[in-house]
Structure formats: structure tokens, C-alpha cells
Amino acid sequence: MTKTHIQALGLLLFSVFTVSAQACDSTEAVETLHAIETAKLLQHPLAFSHGWQDGEIRLSVAQGRQNAEGNCTAMMKLEIPQRDLDTVNAHLDQNPAKRILLGAQGYSVPPAPMFEVPFNFTLENGKPVAANDENRPLNDMHHSLEFMYQLLTQLGAEISAPGNNQQPWPADLHESERSACQASLAASDAATACNCRVQALEASYNARQMGLIGHLLSHPYSTTSKAIVTFNALSNDINKRCGLQKR
């Protein structure tokens, strides 16, 4: 290989490295990573989504850098409310056996309401693609969030006593609950009976709690939780009072 060829190869390699490095830290890459991680985060139990909607959970992504393997890494920060940590810790303090059991299963409550973890990605046709199968800090973060917000979903769906809700439901929730009632329950006057059921549920649960209940009912692991046991008992009582029976 001639000196000219070597110089040309060096310039080519430098050009490839420079383009790759620039692509790692492009604005488009940051926006794409934020969207990828947001979609992943919003798969966690519903209490997480409520915190996100309220702006109490915040994600930021720094510009990426080329790593030793020639791919890219960006640092991400996720902030959650201190209140959520306090609620989970208070519950586990009251239930030390549960804390021990969960710890044995690899679950843990983070020490502070801030995660700072790397996000690894490759570039395919210039577009970022997540590459985090072996990214333990990121995977541990999601593991902790899944545990925390599963518990917070259950706790948030609990009521101290029936009939204490003071927050009216939006119209669309009234309609969806009436439709669900008429689809699964029967009565001599279904419209009146289902209105009775909806009013009784609204007297005990606010709209967000009904969302949490729906989320829990869709997951088998929640069937024995206090929130669902209470809801099922109250629901059956309401059906009897309103003259409703299962179809």
C-alpha cells in the first residue's frame, strides 16, 4: 500500500468516526431517544402515568457520545416525586415481611428520587436504535419502577370507606361505566339499574381510582390485593342494591 493510499484510508476512517460521533450527539438522536424511553416508561403500572401526566415525573436526555465499542451512549435522568418513595417505604415499614420477600426477589426501593443511567444505542441508517439488553443500570431502574408503581397503583386504588368521594366523574367515565354495566349485567330496567350502579361507584371512587381499578382488574397478580378485594365486595353489594345480576 502506497503512502497516498494510507493517507486516503486515514482520512476515510477519520471521516467515518467524525460522522458517527456527530450522529451520536445530534438533536434528532436526543429527541428519538426521549421518545423511545418515554414509550418504555409509560408501560409501567398506571400510577406512573398519572405522575407523568401531572408533570411530577420528568425525563431528560443528554447528547450522546461515541463509546468504546464504536456505538453510542447517552446519559438519561429520571426524576420521580419524593412522595412516591415515602409512600412505598412507609408501606414496607408497616409490612417488614413483604420488604424481606421482595428484597429476596431482587426488588428494591431507590435511595433517592432521581435516576441517572446510561442509554446505549446504535445508528441504523442514521437513526438511533436502542441496544440495552445488557445495560444493567437501565434495566435495574425499570425493575425498581415496575415494583414501585405496581404497589402505588394498588395503594392508590384503596378507599378508606365507601361513600367518601367528593370528586365528580367526567361524562365519558359515566358513559363507559354505564355501557360496561349494560353489557355484562341484567335487570328488569337495565338503564335505571345501571345508573344506580354508576352513581354508587361514583360515591366511593374518584375517576383516577376507577382507572387504577380497571388496570388492576386486567392483571391476575392483583386479584388478592386489598384494593380489588374491597372493590369486588362493594361492587357485588351495589349490584344487589340496584337489582343487577350477571348475564
Sequence and secondary structure as in RCSB ss.txt:
>XXXX:A:sequence
MTKTHIQALGLLLFSVFTVSAQACDSTEAVETLHAIETAKLLQHPLAFSHGWQDGEIRLSVAQGRQNAEGNCTAM
MKLEIPQRDLDTVNAHLDQNPAKRILLGAQGYSVPPAPMFEVPFNFTLENGKPVAANDENRPLNDMHHSLEFMYQ
LLTQLGAEISAPGNNQQPWPADLHESERSACQASLAASDAATACNCRVQALEASYNARQMGLIGHLLSHPYSTTS
KAIVTFNALSNDINKRCGLQKR
>XXXX:A:secstr
  HHHHHHHHHHHHHHHHHHHHHHT HHHHHHHHHHHHHHHTTS HHHHHHHHTT SEEEE   EE TTSSEEEE
EEEE  HHHHHHHHHHHHH HHHHHHHHHTT    SSSEEEEEEEEEEETTEEEE  TT HHHHHHHHHHHHHHH
HHHHHHT  SSTT   S   HHHHHHHHHHHHHHEE TTHHHHHHHHHHHHHHH  HHHHHHHHHHHT GGGTTS
HHHHHHHHHHHHHHHHHT EE 
